[in-house]
């Protein structure tokens, strides 16, 4: 009778009995899409061999058993979304009279999952860090910095529209769970540079919502909500009106203005 299979860290079941190595992968496991397997020990691969016609030995399983390995960054991105959703309704990141804390919420979610949490090029909080009141010597990246396509953050890429995408497509159309989505708003008026949140699934952004006190009074501004921020169409109009000025509670969040970043590791 064959030996029962052994589960690997990716959830695959590996046959440990005689014969060739077999891998049985459950349906809910997402295998690497860009990771190629290495066939045979690397030392025996001909120097001129180009796997997939591109590289001698692209990322894969260097043990030479031909099994593809699930990129850990996929798991991290999913966990970023999970952490964000877990905090829905939280009032831990409420707006202050000086600023919105939406970027602090994003920073904390990234820290909780082990992802690189970008820092701001503006200012320092070295004293707070030295005294143990902050987790980094620099301020977390501001919303406006997340939304600046000219800035590069280690471990993150800016999501681009695929070459074969339908006309009129924008990066947020390709946002995935765990991505960070942001918009720069210079005239925000609250000391903020824009807005930033975490995508939990397509068309859903988890963030510290500065407008929630207007459209869902008396919910405090900065409460963590699930909205369509960054996915709104160009002609979107907020149905909720601010009673103090007669204007819509929300005027931003259109997908054409959103910058989307994805954690890929270093």
WOCORLIN-V975550 format. One record per backbone hydrogen bond with DSSP energy under -0.5 kcal/mol. NH is the residue of the N-H (numbers start at 1). CO is the residue of the C=O. E is the energy in kcal/mol with one decimal. If there is no record, write none. Layout:
NH;CO;E
NH;CO;E
This chain:
6;14;-2.7
8;12;-2.9
11;8;-1.5
13;24;-2.7
14;6;-3.3
14;12;-0.6
15;22;-1.5
24;13;-2.2
25;23;-0.6
29;26;-1.6
30;28;-0.5
31;29;-0.8
36;34;-0.6
36;59;-1.0
39;37;-0.6
40;38;-0.8
40;64;-1.1
42;62;-0.5
44;41;-1.8
45;42;-1.6
49;46;-2.4
51;49;-0.6
51;55;-2.5
53;50;-1.9
54;51;-1.8
55;51;-1.5
62;60;-0.9
64;61;-1.7
66;38;-0.9
74;71;-1.2
75;71;-0.8
76;72;-2.0
77;73;-2.5
78;74;-1.9
79;75;-2.2
80;76;-2.2
81;77;-1.7
82;78;-2.1
83;79;-2.9
84;80;-2.0
85;81;-2.4
86;82;-2.1
87;83;-0.6
87;84;-1.2
88;85;-1.8
89;224;-2.9
90;87;-2.4
94;91;-0.8
95;221;-1.9
96;99;-3.0
105;101;-2.0
106;102;-1.8
107;103;-2.5
108;104;-2.7
109;105;-2.1
110;106;-2.2
111;107;-2.4
112;108;-2.2
113;109;-1.0
113;110;-0.5
114;110;-0.8
114;111;-0.8
115;110;-1.7
118;116;-0.8
120;139;-3.9
123;121;-0.6
125;137;-3.0
129;125;-2.4
130;126;-2.9
131;127;-2.2
132;129;-1.1
133;128;-3.2
134;128;-0.8
141;118;-2.2
145;142;-0.5
146;142;-2.3
147;143;-1.8
148;145;-1.3
149;147;-0.9
151;148;-2.0
156;153;-2.1
157;262;-2.4
159;157;-0.6
159;260;-2.8
165;162;-1.7
169;166;-1.8
173;170;-1.9
174;171;-2.2
175;172;-1.2
178;199;-3.3
179;176;-2.2
180;261;-2.5
181;197;-2.1
182;259;-2.3
183;195;-2.4
185;193;-1.9
188;185;-1.2
195;183;-2.4
197;181;-2.3
198;206;-2.7
199;179;-2.9
200;204;-1.8
201;204;-0.9
204;201;-2.1
205;227;-3.3
206;198;-3.4
207;205;-0.6
207;225;-1.8
209;207;-0.8
209;223;-2.5
210;208;-0.8
212;209;-0.6
214;211;-1.8
215;211;-1.6
216;212;-2.1
219;216;-2.3
222;209;-3.3
223;209;-0.6
223;220;-1.7
224;90;-2.1
225;207;-2.5
227;205;-2.5
227;225;-0.6
230;253;-1.4
231;228;-2.4
232;253;-1.9
236;233;-1.6
238;250;-0.6
242;247;-3.9
243;241;-0.6
245;242;-1.0
246;242;-2.6
249;240;-2.8
255;232;-3.2
257;254;-1.7
258;255;-1.2
259;182;-2.8
261;180;-2.9
262;157;-2.7
264;155;-3.0
265;155;-1.5
